[in-house]
């Protein structure tokens, strides 16, 4: 059994809970923590995409997504001050893409497709930031990360 979705889902959920409970946490530290989480999850996804013969039909998606997460992790760690200003847009793209890739990888499960569509909608909402305040935005990002962490693990097991 591939444990990568469980590990990455747990990391996203923990980070999401933290952002949901402490939205006033300094953005610079939040960006650094997310950078480490993206880097670790990206490496796990890349390694599992090369080693898991059962999921070979998803290897291209997993490899692409793993590379995106590694590159985003490096960018977050290397340039945290610049990332802070673009943080909502970056997280919106991340959540949207995560939902889109989950939607493409679900074959039969209506529940899995529904969860992926909710992720796509959350990503679009974060990107467009209709709330205006960073505090509310951080709570939405936290909720979206919890959603992606839990549903991503479930979707991978529904296939």
Secondary structure as GFF3:
##gff-version 3
##sequence-region A 1 159
A	DSSP	alpha_helix	4	21	.	.	.	ID=ss1
A	DSSP	alpha_helix	27	51	.	.	.	ID=ss2
A	DSSP	three_ten_helix	53	58	.	.	.	ID=ss3
A	DSSP	alpha_helix	59	78	.	.	.	ID=ss4
A	DSSP	alpha_helix	80	105	.	.	.	ID=ss5
A	DSSP	alpha_helix	110	128	.	.	.	ID=ss6
A	DSSP	alpha_helix	134	158	.	.	.	ID=ss7
###
